[in-house]
Amino acid sequence: MDIINFFQGMGFMQIDWQQAVMLLLSFFLLWLAIHKKYEPLLLLPIAFGMLLTNLPGAGMFHSELWTAFLDESSPAYHSYGAIMKEGGLLDVLYIGVKAGVYPCLIFIGVGAMTDFGPLISNPKSLILGAAAQIGIFVTFLCASFMGFTPAEAGSIGIIGGADGPTSIFLTSKLAPHLLGPIAIAAYSYMALVPVIQPPIMRALTTKKERAIKMGQLRPVSKTEKIVFPVIITAVVALILPDAAPLIGCLMLGNLMKECGVVDRLSKTAQNELMNIVVIFLGLSVGATATGASFLNVKTIMILAMGIVAFGLGSAGGVLLAKFMNLFLKEKINPLIGSAGVSAVPMAARVSQTVGQEENPSNFLLMHAMGPNVAGVIGSAVAAGVLLTMLG
């Protein structure tokens, strides 16, 4: 009898078709992360979290506990007590996502690794970074017309910012049941920047425009770099309080880097803190990708609209740069506008690569870094706008 119970308790005896499909999908994502090196730092833990949550009988993630957490009629509504008492390992780790802790901690690390010098040197870059967020709001409207709730539409639209932590932060607040597909879409498209962007950039520009050479950026003083994060935090938070957690953490990390008096904290934010949080974030986000939440028509629609959002964002920056050139004496190479999505520094490198195809002596990387880092600010502000409107 004990032998029979043992075999009946094996995961092989409990697995259903949805779990089997999700396990195969997790294997595929692990292959992409390891063999193809598609955003491996986050895609690998996300894929492994997906593997763990879909192992039958393992009891590491309980979606029903989180359903009760979000159900206003449930005694467990917005109470972490049941999760801490009855939840598994991934349930406990997911609290950091739901509370918005992990994305903010990652933004501290991102800020500590970011140089806002090119943006400070060329403030016009901020406009290009803002223009690239058009994909977020156009996709938000499209998703609303396609039957998604406003909160779901906002979470789908944010994929267009090409900013994984921001996508996770907003979706965990507005539509946590869509967190798995949205996170996977966001990081997959970030990894595919070199594939998605060049055709759009070439289609919207002429050979002459792609060959435009830009002058050297002016040097930026240390004082400017120190004042910048303080001013940005104050201005954005006073205008848009819901954006304060992301912008504040981003600028805190940058201030630690630029001030020069807390090198230990800056290095910890860039390395140890960032690495630990990435592991926890990836595992817990992957845990939400259960068969019931992932294997449906909505997921296919999210993946399709995500790439549309990303493409529109890339196009928006290029088109605004072309428009600005109608009035500027010193022309902007429109290719740097596509870097306004916040896939740092990959989008800037793509601008450099496509520009050098037309003019091998053209060096656009530092010019493209301006819109690129502006895109990080822009996507966080866009998330704050959506959270204010829909939260």
MIZA-363365 format. One record per residue: residue number from 1; residue in three letters; x, y, z of N, C-alpha, C in turn. Coordinates in steps of 0.05 Angstrom, whole numbers, plus 5000, padded with zeros to 4 digits. Example, Ala and Ser with C-alpha at 12.3 -4.5 7.8 and 13.67 -1.06 7.14 Angstrom:
BEGIN
1 ala 5264 4886 5156 5246 4910 5156 5264 4934 5156
2 ser 5257 4955 5142 5273 4979 5143 5258 5001 5157
END
This chain:
BEGIN
1 met 5017 4976 5000 5000 5000 5000 5017 5025 5000
2 asp 5039 5025 5016 5057 5048 5017 5070 5053 4990
3 ile 5076 5031 4976 5088 5034 4949 5068 5047 4930
4 ile 5043 5039 4932 5023 5050 4914 5019 5080 4920
5 asn 5018 5087 4946 5016 5115 4954 5040 5131 4944
6 phe 5064 5119 4945 5088 5132 4936 5086 5139 4906
7 phe 5077 5119 4890 5075 5124 4862 5053 5144 4855
8 gln 5031 5142 4870 5009 5161 4865 5017 5190 4872
9 gly 5036 5193 4891 5045 5219 4899 5066 5231 4881
10 met 5076 5215 4862 5097 5225 4843 5085 5246 4825
11 gly 5101 5266 4818 5092 5287 4800 5083 5276 4773
12 phe 5096 5255 4763 5089 5243 4738 5059 5235 4737
13 met 5049 5227 4760 5021 5217 4761 5001 5240 4763
14 gln 5011 5265 4769 4992 5287 4774 4993 5308 4751
15 ile 5012 5306 4733 5016 5326 4713 4993 5327 4693
16 asp 4985 5351 4686 4964 5354 4665 4977 5367 4640
17 trp 4961 5369 4619 4973 5378 4594 4983 5407 4595
18 gln 4969 5424 4611 4978 5452 4613 5006 5453 4627
19 gln 5009 5438 4648 5035 5438 4661 5057 5427 4643
20 ala 5050 5406 4627 5070 5395 4609 5079 5415 4588
21 val 5059 5430 4577 5066 5451 4557 5083 5473 4570
22 met 5076 5481 4594 5092 5502 4607 5120 5493 4614
23 leu 5123 5467 4621 5150 5457 4626 5167 5457 4601
24 leu 5154 5450 4578 5169 5451 4553 5176 5480 4545
25 leu 5158 5498 4551 5163 5526 4545 5186 5537 4563
26 ser 5187 5528 4588 5209 5536 4606 5236 5526 4595
27 phe 5236 5501 4585 5260 5490 4573 5269 5507 4549
28 phe 5250 5515 4533 5256 5532 4509 5268 5559 4518
29 leu 5256 5571 4538 5267 5597 4547 5295 5594 4560
30 leu 5299 5572 4574 5326 5566 4584 5346 5563 4562
31 trp 5338 5550 4540 5355 5548 4517 5362 5575 4504
32 leu 5341 5592 4502 5346 5619 4492 5365 5635 4509
33 ala 5362 5632 4536 5379 5647 4554 5408 5637 4554
34 ile 5411 5610 4553 5438 5599 4555 5452 5597 4528
35 his 5438 5587 4508 5451 5582 4482 5451 5608 4465
36 lys 5429 5622 4464 5426 5646 4447 5434 5671 4462
37 lys 5437 5669 4489 5444 5692 4505 5424 5715 4503
38 tyr 5398 5709 4502 5377 5729 4501 5371 5739 4529
39 glu 5381 5762 4537 5376 5773 4564 5379 5752 4586
40 pro 5402 5738 4586 5404 5714 4604 5402 5721 4634
41 leu 5411 5745 4642 5411 5751 4670 5383 5750 4682
42 leu 5363 5756 4666 5335 5755 4677 5319 5732 4664
43 leu 5324 5727 4639 5309 5706 4626 5314 5678 4638
44 leu 5339 5673 4647 5345 5647 4659 5330 5643 4685
45 pro 5331 5662 4705 5315 5658 4729 5285 5658 4724
46 ile 5275 5674 4705 5247 5673 4698 5239 5646 4688
47 ala 5255 5635 4670 5249 5608 4659 5250 5587 4680
48 phe 5269 5589 4699 5271 5569 4720 5248 5572 4740
49 gly 5240 5597 4745 5216 5601 4761 5191 5588 4749
50 met 5189 5591 4722 5167 5578 4708 5169 5548 4710
51 leu 5193 5537 4709 5197 5508 4713 5187 5499 4741
52 leu 5195 5514 4761 5189 5506 4789 5159 5508 4794
53 thr 5146 5529 4784 5117 5533 4791 5100 5513 4777
54 asn 5109 5501 4755 5093 5482 4740 5100 5453 4746
55 leu 5117 5448 4766 5122 5421 4775 5099 5412 4793
56 pro 5084 5392 4784 5060 5384 4800 5068 5373 4827
57 gly 5054 5383 4848 5058 5372 4875 5080 5386 4890
58 ala 5096 5403 4876 5119 5416 4890 5110 5436 4910
59 gly 5087 5449 4905 5075 5468 4924 5092 5493 4929
60 met 5106 5502 4908 5123 5525 4912 5109 5552 4907
61 phe 5087 5551 4891 5072 5575 4886 5043 5568 4885
62 his 5026 5584 4899 4998 5578 4901 4982 5602 4890
63 ser 4974 5600 4865 4960 5622 4853 4933 5628 4867
64 glu 4921 5608 4880 4896 5612 4893 4899 5631 4918
65 leu 4922 5630 4930 4927 5649 4953 4928 5678 4943
66 trp 4940 5682 4920 4942 5709 4909 4915 5718 4897
67 thr 4899 5699 4888 4872 5705 4879 4855 5716 4902
68 ala 4858 5702 4925 4844 5711 4950 4855 5738 4959
69 phe 4881 5742 4956 4894 5767 4964 4882 5791 4948
70 leu 4874 5786 4923 4863 5807 4906 4833 5809 4906
71 asp 4819 5790 4920 4790 5788 4920 4779 5804 4944
72 glu 4765 5826 4939 4755 5843 4961 4736 5829 4979
73 ser 4723 5807 4969 4703 5793 4986 4717 5771 5003
74 ser 4743 5767 4999 4757 5747 5014 4768 5758 5040
75 pro 4767 5741 5062 4780 5750 5087 4810 5755 5084
76 ala 4822 5743 5064 4851 5746 5060 4858 5770 5042
77 tyr 4837 5787 5035 4842 5809 5017 4864 5828 5028
78 his 4884 5831 5012 4907 5849 5018 4920 5842 5045
79 ser 4920 5816 5051 4933 5807 5076 4955 5787 5068
80 tyr 4979 5793 5077 5002 5775 5071 5003 5752 5091
81 gly 4985 5752 5111 4987 5732 5132 4983 5704 5122
82 ala 4962 5699 5105 4957 5673 5095 4980 5663 5076
83 ile 4992 5682 5062 5013 5675 5044 5038 5667 5060
84 met 5044 5682 5081 5067 5675 5097 5063 5648 5112
85 lys 5038 5642 5119 5032 5618 5134 5029 5593 5116
86 glu 5015 5596 5094 5009 5574 5077 5025 5573 5051
87 gly 5038 5594 5044 5051 5595 5018 5078 5580 5017
88 gly 5086 5575 4992 5112 5562 4988 5134 5583 4984
89 leu 5157 5574 4977 5181 5591 4973 5175 5614 4953
90 leu 5164 5607 4930 5159 5627 4910 5137 5646 4917
91 asp 5118 5637 4933 5097 5656 4943 5110 5677 4960
92 val 5128 5670 4978 5141 5689 4995 5158 5708 4979
93 leu 5173 5698 4960 5190 5715 4943 5173 5734 4927
94 tyr 5149 5726 4919 5132 5742 4902 5122 5767 4917
95 ile 5122 5766 4944 5114 5789 4959 5130 5814 4951
96 gly 5156 5810 4946 5173 5832 4938 5165 5844 4911
97 val 5153 5828 4893 5143 5838 4868 5117 5854 4873
98 lys 5098 5841 4888 5072 5853 4892 5075 5879 4908
99 ala 5094 5881 4926 5097 5905 4941 5114 5926 4926
100 gly 5124 5919 4902 5139 5938 4886 5168 5942 4896
101 val 5178 5923 4912 5205 5926 4923 5227 5920 4903
102 tyr 5224 5896 4890 5246 5887 4872 5251 5907 4849
103 pro 5230 5916 4834 5237 5935 4812 5250 5960 4821
104 cys 5242 5970 4845 5255 5995 4855 5284 5990 4863
105 leu 5290 5967 4875 5317 5960 4882 5335 5957 4857
106 ile 5323 5945 4836 5338 5943 4811 5343 5970 4799
107 phe 5325 5989 4802 5329 6016 4792 5352 6030 4806
108 ile 5356 6023 4832 5379 6035 4846 5405 6026 4832
109 gly 5406 6000 4825 5429 5989 4811 5432 6000 4783
110 val 5409 6003 4769 5410 6015 4742 5421 6044 4743
111 gly 5411 6059 4763 5420 6087 4766 5450 6088 4772
112 ala 5460 6069 4788 5488 6069 4795 5506 6061 4771
113 met 5494 6050 4751 5509 6042 4727 5505 6061 4703
114 thr 5488 6081 4707 5481 6099 4685 5496 6125 4686
115 asp 5504 6134 4662 5517 6160 4659 5498 6178 4645
116 phe 5487 6198 4659 5469 6217 4647 5483 6240 4633
117 gly 5510 6238 4631 5525 6260 4619 5515 6267 4591
118 pro 5511 6247 4572 5502 6254 4546 5475 6268 4545
119 leu 5458 6261 4564 5432 6274 4565 5435 6303 4575
120 ile 5452 6307 4596 5456 6334 4606 5470 6351 4585
121 ser 5488 6339 4570 5503 6354 4550 5485 6363 4527
122 asn 5465 6346 4520 5447 6352 4498 5418 6348 4508
123 pro 5406 6369 4520 5379 6366 4532 5358 6359 4512
124 lys 5363 6364 4486 5343 6356 4465 5338 6326 4466
125 ser 5357 6311 4476 5354 6282 4478 5330 6275 4495
126 leu 5323 6292 4514 5300 6286 4531 5275 6285 4515
127 ile 5273 6302 4495 5249 6303 4478 5247 6277 4462
128 leu 5270 6268 4451 5270 6243 4436 5263 6219 4454
129 gly 5273 6219 4478 5265 6198 4497 5236 6198 4503
130 ala 5224 6222 4505 5195 6224 4510 5179 6214 4486
131 ala 5189 6221 4462 5174 6214 4437 5173 6183 4434
132 ala 5194 6170 4444 5194 6140 4441 5174 6127 4459
133 gln 5162 6142 4478 5141 6130 4495 5114 6130 4482
134 ile 5112 6140 4457 5086 6141 4443 5075 6113 4439
135 gly 5093 6093 4436 5084 6066 4433 5068 6056 4457
136 ile 5075 6065 4481 5061 6057 4505 5032 6066 4504
137 phe 5027 6091 4497 5000 6102 4499 4983 6094 4475
138 val 4995 6091 4451 4980 6081 4428 4971 6053 4433
139 thr 4989 6036 4443 4982 6008 4449 4961 6007 4471
140 phe 4963 6024 4491 4943 6025 4512 4915 6030 4500
141 leu 4913 6049 4481 4887 6054 4469 4877 6030 4452
142 cys 4896 6018 4437 4889 5995 4420 4879 5972 4437
143 ala 4894 5966 4459 4886 5944 4476 4859 5949 4489
144 ser 4853 5974 4496 4827 5981 4507 4805 5975 4487
145 phe 4809 5981 4462 4789 5976 4441 4786 5946 4435
146 met 4807 5931 4442 4806 5902 4436 4794 5885 4459
147 gly 4783 5899 4479 4768 5884 4500 4783 5881 4526
148 phe 4807 5890 4528 4821 5889 4553 4811 5911 4572
149 thr 4812 5907 4597 4804 5927 4617 4825 5950 4615
150 pro 4819 5974 4624 4838 5995 4624 4864 5988 4639
151 ala 4862 5974 4662 4886 5966 4677 4903 5947 4661
152 glu 4889 5927 4648 4904 5908 4632 4917 5922 4608
153 ala 4902 5940 4595 4913 5955 4572 4937 5971 4579
154 gly 4937 5984 4603 4960 5999 4612 4984 5982 4616
155 ser 4980 5958 4627 5002 5939 4632 5013 5929 4606
156 ile 4996 5925 4586 5006 5916 4560 5022 5938 4546
157 gly 5011 5963 4548 5024 5985 4534 5052 5990 4544
158 ile 5057 5986 4570 5083 5993 4581 5105 5976 4569
159 ile 5099 5953 4556 5119 5937 4543 5134 5955 4522
160 gly 5120 5975 4511 5132 5992 4491 5155 6008 4501
161 gly 5158 6011 4527 5180 6025 4538 5206 6009 4538
162 ala 5204 5983 4533 5227 5966 4532 5243 5967 4558
163 asp 5228 5968 4580 5240 5969 4607 5228 5948 4624
164 gly 5242 5926 4629 5232 5903 4643 5223 5910 4672
165 pro 5240 5922 4688 5231 5928 4716 5207 5946 4717
166 thr 5205 5966 4699 5182 5983 4699 5157 5968 4691
167 ser 5159 5950 4671 5136 5933 4663 5126 5916 4686
168 ile 5145 5905 4701 5138 5888 4724 5125 5905 4746
169 phe 5137 5928 4751 5127 5946 4772 5098 5953 4766
170 leu 5092 5963 4742 5065 5972 4735 5045 5949 4734
171 thr 5053 5927 4722 5035 5904 4719 5028 5892 4746
172 ser 5048 5891 4765 5042 5880 4791 5021 5897 4806
173 lys 5019 5923 4799 5000 5940 4812 4973 5939 4798
174 leu 4973 5938 4771 4948 5941 4756 4936 5914 4748
175 ala 4952 5896 4738 4941 5871 4727 4960 5847 4734
176 pro 4962 5840 4760 4982 5819 4767 4977 5792 4754
177 his 4952 5787 4745 4947 5761 4732 4960 5760 4704
178 leu 4969 5782 4694 4982 5783 4668 5013 5785 4670
179 leu 5023 5783 4695 5051 5789 4699 5069 5770 4684
180 gly 5063 5745 4683 5080 5725 4669 5084 5732 4640
181 pro 5062 5733 4624 5066 5739 4596 5077 5766 4590
182 ile 5070 5786 4606 5080 5813 4601 5110 5815 4607
183 ala 5119 5802 4628 5148 5803 4635 5164 5788 4614
184 ile 5154 5765 4605 5168 5750 4584 5169 5765 4558
185 ala 5147 5778 4551 5146 5794 4526 5166 5817 4528
186 ala 5166 5831 4551 5183 5854 4554 5213 5847 4552
187 tyr 5221 5826 4565 5249 5818 4564 5257 5805 4538
188 ser 5238 5791 4526 5244 5779 4500 5248 5800 4479
189 tyr 5231 5821 4478 5234 5842 4458 5259 5859 4464
190 met 5266 5863 4489 5291 5877 4495 5315 5862 4484
191 ala 5314 5836 4486 5336 5820 4475 5337 5821 4444
192 leu 5314 5826 4432 5312 5826 4403 5315 5854 4390
193 val 5324 5873 4406 5328 5900 4396 5344 5901 4370
194 pro 5367 5886 4368 5383 5887 4344 5368 5875 4320
195 val 5347 5860 4324 5332 5848 4303 5308 5865 4295
196 ile 5294 5876 4315 5269 5891 4310 5274 5919 4300
197 gln 5294 5933 4312 5297 5962 4306 5309 5968 4278
198 pro 5330 5955 4269 5342 5964 4243 5323 5966 4220
199 pro 5305 5947 4215 5287 5951 4192 5269 5975 4195
200 ile 5260 5981 4219 5244 6005 4224 5260 6030 4219
201 met 5284 6031 4228 5302 6054 4225 5307 6059 4195
202 arg 5313 6038 4180 5320 6042 4152 5295 6050 4136
203 ala 5272 6039 4144 5247 6046 4129 5239 6075 4132
204 leu 5246 6087 4155 5237 6114 4161 5258 6136 4155
205 thr 5281 6128 4146 5303 6147 4140 5314 6143 4113
206 thr 5326 6164 4102 5341 6162 4076 5370 6156 4082
207 lys 5384 6148 4061 5413 6144 4064 5427 6169 4073
208 lys 5418 6192 4062 5431 6217 4070 5427 6223 4099
209 glu 5403 6218 4109 5397 6223 4138 5413 6204 4156
210 arg 5416 6179 4148 5431 6160 4164 5460 6166 4165
211 ala 5470 6182 4145 5499 6189 4144 5505 6215 4158
212 ile 5485 6229 4169 5491 6254 4183 5511 6251 4205
213 lys 5531 6268 4205 5551 6267 4227 5544 6289 4247
214 met 5547 6282 4272 5540 6301 4294 5566 6309 4308
215 gly 5566 6334 4317 5590 6345 4330 5594 6333 4358
216 gln 5618 6337 4368 5625 6326 4394 5608 6339 4416
217 leu 5600 6322 4436 5584 6333 4458 5602 6350 4476
218 arg 5590 6370 4488 5606 6387 4507 5612 6371 4532
219 pro 5634 6377 4546 5640 6364 4571 5619 6372 4593
220 val 5613 6353 4610 5594 6358 4632 5609 6358 4658
221 ser 5604 6379 4674 5619 6381 4700 5608 6362 4721
222 lys 5624 6357 4741 5616 6340 4763 5592 6352 4778
223 thr 5592 6378 4780 5570 6392 4794 5543 6387 4780
224 glu 5544 6388 4753 5519 6383 4738 5509 6355 4742
225 lys 5528 6336 4743 5520 6308 4746 5509 6303 4774
226 ile 5518 6318 4794 5508 6314 4821 5481 6327 4824
227 val 5478 6351 4813 5452 6366 4816 5430 6352 4800
228 phe 5437 6341 4777 5416 6329 4759 5398 6310 4773
229 pro 5407 6288 4786 5389 6269 4798 5371 6281 4820
230 val 5382 6301 4835 5367 6314 4856 5344 6330 4844
231 ile 5350 6345 4823 5329 6362 4810 5308 6345 4797
232 ile 5316 6324 4782 5297 6307 4768 5278 6293 4788
233 thr 5289 6283 4810 5273 6270 4830 5252 6290 4841
234 ala 5261 6314 4849 5242 6333 4860 5221 6341 4841
235 val 5229 6348 4816 5209 6357 4796 5189 6336 4789
236 val 5199 6312 4782 5181 6290 4774 5162 6282 4797
237 ala 5173 6279 4821 5156 6271 4844 5135 6291 4851
238 leu 5142 6317 4848 5122 6338 4854 5100 6339 4833
239 ile 5107 6333 4808 5087 6333 4787 5071 6307 4787
240 leu 5086 6285 4791 5074 6258 4787 5082 6240 4810
241 pro 5069 6242 4833 5078 6227 4857 5080 6197 4852
242 asp 5062 6186 4835 5063 6157 4831 5088 6147 4817
243 ala 5103 6166 4805 5128 6158 4792 5152 6160 4811
244 ala 5147 6170 4835 5169 6175 4854 5184 6150 4861
245 pro 5171 6127 4866 5187 6104 4874 5209 6096 4853
246 leu 5201 6095 4828 5220 6087 4807 5240 6109 4802
247 ile 5231 6133 4798 5249 6155 4792 5268 6160 4816
248 gly 5256 6160 4840 5272 6165 4864 5295 6144 4867
249 cys 5288 6119 4863 5309 6098 4866 5330 6100 4843
250 leu 5320 6106 4819 5339 6109 4796 5359 6131 4802
251 met 5349 6154 4811 5366 6177 4816 5383 6174 4841
252 leu 5373 6159 4861 5390 6153 4885 5415 6138 4876
253 gly 5411 6117 4860 5433 6101 4850 5453 6119 4835
254 asn 5442 6136 4818 5459 6154 4802 5474 6174 4819
255 leu 5461 6184 4839 5474 6204 4857 5497 6190 4872
256 met 5493 6165 4881 5514 6151 4895 5538 6147 4877
257 lys 5533 6143 4851 5555 6139 4832 5570 6166 4827
258 glu 5555 6187 4824 5567 6212 4815 5579 6229 4837
259 cys 5569 6226 4862 5579 6244 4883 5607 6236 4892
260 gly 5615 6211 4889 5643 6203 4894 5649 6199 4923
261 val 5630 6200 4942 5636 6197 4970 5625 6171 4982
262 val 5610 6156 4966 5599 6130 4976 5605 6108 4955
263 asp 5631 6106 4949 5638 6086 4928 5630 6058 4936
264 arg 5632 6051 4962 5624 6024 4971 5594 6019 4965
265 leu 5578 6039 4971 5549 6036 4966 5543 6034 4936
266 ser 5557 6050 4921 5553 6050 4892 5560 6023 4880
267 lys 5583 6013 4888 5592 5987 4878 5574 5964 4887
268 thr 5564 5966 4912 5545 5946 4921 5519 5946 4905
269 ala 5509 5970 4900 5485 5973 4884 5488 5962 4856
270 gln 5512 5966 4844 5517 5957 4817 5521 5926 4816
271 asn 5531 5915 4837 5538 5886 4836 5522 5869 4855
272 glu 5529 5868 4881 5516 5849 4899 5486 5853 4901
273 leu 5477 5878 4906 5448 5883 4908 5434 5876 4883
274 met 5444 5886 4860 5431 5881 4834 5429 5851 4829
275 asn 5450 5836 4833 5450 5808 4827 5431 5792 4844
276 ile 5430 5799 4870 5412 5784 4888 5383 5790 4881
277 val 5376 5815 4876 5349 5822 4870 5340 5811 4843
278 val 5358 5810 4824 5351 5798 4798 5343 5769 4800
279 ile 5358 5755 4817 5351 5726 4822 5323 5724 4833
280 phe 5317 5739 4855 5291 5738 4868 5269 5747 4849
281 leu 5274 5768 4834 5254 5779 4816 5247 5759 4794
282 gly 5268 5748 4782 5264 5729 4760 5249 5705 4768
283 leu 5257 5693 4791 5243 5669 4800 5214 5674 4806
284 ser 5208 5696 4820 5181 5702 4828 5163 5710 4805
285 val 5174 5724 4785 5158 5731 4762 5153 5706 4745
286 gly 5173 5689 4742 5169 5664 4728 5148 5646 4741
287 ala 5146 5648 4768 5126 5632 4782 5098 5639 4775
288 thr 5093 5663 4765 5065 5670 4758 5056 5658 4731
289 ala 5075 5647 4716 5069 5636 4690 5059 5608 4692
290 thr 5036 5604 4704 5024 5578 4705 5008 5573 4680
291 gly 5001 5548 4675 4986 5541 4651 4960 5556 4648
292 ala 4945 5558 4671 4919 5572 4670 4921 5601 4662
293 ser 4943 5614 4671 4946 5643 4666 4960 5649 4640
294 phe 4974 5629 4629 4991 5634 4606 4980 5623 4580
295 leu 4968 5600 4581 4959 5586 4557 4931 5594 4550
296 asn 4928 5618 4538 4902 5628 4530 4906 5649 4508
297 val 4884 5657 4496 4885 5676 4473 4897 5703 4482
298 lys 4892 5711 4507 4902 5736 4517 4932 5738 4514
299 thr 4946 5716 4521 4975 5716 4520 4985 5721 4491
300 ile 4972 5708 4472 4980 5712 4444 4976 5741 4436
301 met 4953 5753 4445 4947 5781 4439 4968 5799 4452
302 ile 4975 5793 4477 4995 5809 4491 5022 5809 4476
303 leu 5031 5785 4468 5056 5783 4454 5055 5799 4427
304 ala 5032 5797 4413 5030 5812 4388 5030 5842 4393
305 met 5014 5851 4412 5013 5880 4417 5039 5891 4430
306 gly 5053 5874 4444 5079 5882 4455 5098 5889 4434
307 ile 5100 5874 4413 5119 5880 4392 5110 5904 4376
308 val 5084 5908 4374 5073 5933 4361 5081 5957 4377
309 ala 5078 5955 4404 5085 5977 4422 5114 5984 4419
310 phe 5131 5964 4419 5160 5968 4417 5167 5981 4390
311 gly 5154 5971 4368 5160 5982 4342 5151 6011 4340
312 leu 5128 6018 4351 5118 6045 4351 5136 6064 4367
313 gly 5146 6054 4389 5164 6070 4405 5190 6077 4390
314 ser 5201 6057 4377 5225 6061 4361 5220 6081 4338
315 ala 5196 6078 4325 5190 6096 4303 5184 6124 4313
316 gly 5172 6127 4336 5165 6153 4346 5190 6171 4350
317 gly 5211 6159 4361 5236 6174 4365 5249 6183 4339
318 val 5249 6165 4320 5261 6171 4293 5245 6194 4280
319 leu 5219 6191 4280 5202 6211 4266 5204 6239 4279
320 leu 5206 6240 4306 5208 6266 4319 5235 6278 4312
321 ala 5256 6262 4311 5283 6272 4303 5282 6284 4275
322 lys 5268 6271 4257 5265 6282 4230 5250 6308 4230
323 phe 5229 6310 4247 5213 6334 4249 5230 6357 4261
324 met 5246 6351 4281 5263 6371 4294 5283 6382 4274
325 asn 5292 6365 4255 5312 6374 4236 5302 6396 4217
326 leu 5275 6398 4215 5264 6419 4198 5270 6447 4210
327 phe 5276 6448 4235 5280 6474 4249 5308 6478 4260
328 leu 5324 6457 4261 5350 6458 4273 5371 6465 4253
329 lys 5390 6483 4261 5412 6490 4243 5432 6466 4242
330 glu 5439 6456 4266 5456 6432 4268 5438 6407 4268
331 lys 5439 6392 4247 5420 6370 4244 5426 6347 4263
332 ile 5405 6333 4270 5407 6309 4287 5406 6285 4268
333 asn 5422 6265 4273 5419 6240 4258 5394 6226 4269
334 pro 5373 6222 4252 5348 6211 4262 5351 6183 4275
335 leu 5373 6169 4269 5376 6142 4280 5378 6142 4310
336 ile 5388 6165 4322 5390 6165 4351 5363 6166 4364
337 gly 5342 6174 4349 5315 6175 4361 5305 6148 4369
338 ser 5313 6127 4354 5304 6100 4360 5314 6090 4387
339 ala 5336 6103 4396 5348 6095 4422 5331 6106 4446
340 gly 5310 6120 4440 5293 6131 4461 5279 6110 4477
341 val 5277 6086 4467 5267 6064 4483 5288 6057 4504
342 ser 5281 6048 4527 5300 6047 4549 5315 6020 4551
343 ala 5321 6008 4528 5337 5984 4528 5367 5993 4528
344 val 5377 5999 4552 5404 6010 4555 5424 5988 4558
345 pro 5447 5989 4544 5455 6008 4523 5450 5996 4495
346 met 5435 5975 4494 5433 5960 4469 5421 5977 4446
347 ala 5400 5993 4452 5388 6009 4431 5407 6030 4421
348 ala 5424 6041 4438 5444 6061 4429 5465 6047 4411
349 arg 5472 6023 4418 5491 6009 4401 5480 6003 4373
350 val 5454 5997 4372 5441 5992 4346 5442 6018 4329
351 ser 5437 6041 4342 5439 6066 4327 5467 6070 4316
352 gln 5487 6064 4332 5515 6066 4323 5520 6047 4299
353 thr 5511 6022 4301 5516 6002 4281 5503 6010 4254
354 val 5477 6018 4255 5463 6025 4230 5475 6051 4218
355 gly 5484 6070 4235 5496 6094 4225 5522 6089 4211
356 gln 5538 6071 4222 5564 6065 4210 5562 6049 4184
357 glu 5539 6037 4180 5535 6023 4154 5535 6043 4131
358 glu 5524 6067 4136 5523 6087 4115 5548 6104 4115
359 asn 5560 6109 4139 5584 6126 4141 5602 6114 4162
360 pro 5623 6099 4153 5640 6085 4173 5655 6104 4192
361 ser 5657 6130 4186 5670 6148 4204 5650 6161 4223
362 asn 5625 6152 4223 5605 6164 4240 5604 6151 4267
363 phe 5606 6166 4288 5605 6155 4315 5581 6167 4330
364 leu 5560 6151 4331 5535 6161 4343 5529 6151 4371
365 leu 5547 6134 4381 5541 6120 4406 5535 6139 4429
366 met 5552 6158 4434 5548 6176 4456 5524 6194 4452
367 his 5519 6202 4427 5495 6218 4420 5470 6202 4425
368 ala 5471 6176 4418 5448 6159 4422 5443 6152 4452
369 met 5464 6153 4468 5461 6148 4496 5444 6169 4510
370 gly 5443 6193 4499 5425 6214 4510 5396 6206 4510
371 pro 5384 6200 4486 5357 6191 4485 5353 6164 4500
372 asn 5374 6147 4500 5372 6121 4512 5367 6124 4542
373 val 5383 6140 4556 5379 6143 4585 5355 6160 4590
374 ala 5348 6178 4571 5323 6193 4574 5299 6175 4573
375 gly 5302 6153 4557 5280 6133 4555 5275 6119 4582
376 val 5296 6115 4598 5292 6103 4624 5275 6121 4641
377 ile 5281 6147 4641 5265 6166 4656 5237 6167 4644
378 gly 5235 6167 4617 5209 6169 4604 5191 6146 4610
379 ser 5201 6121 4610 5184 6098 4615 5175 6098 4644
380 ala 5192 6107 4663 5183 6109 4691 5162 6130 4694
381 val 5164 6152 4681 5144 6173 4682 5118 6163 4669
382 ala 5120 6149 4647 5096 6138 4633 5082 6118 4652
383 ala 5098 6102 4666 5085 6083 4686 5071 6099 4708
384 gly 5083 6121 4717 5070 6138 4737 5044 6150 4727
385 val 5044 6158 4702 5019 6169 4690 4997 6148 4689
386 leu 5004 6124 4680 4984 6103 4678 4975 6094 4706
387 leu 4993 6094 4725 4985 6086 4752 4967 6107 4765
388 thr 4972 6132 4759 4955 6154 4769 4927 6152 4757
389 met 4926 6146 4731 4901 6145 4716 4884 6120 4723
390 leu 4898 6098 4726 4884 6072 4727 4886 6058 4754
391 gly 4905 6066 4772 4910 6052 4796 4888 6056 4817
END
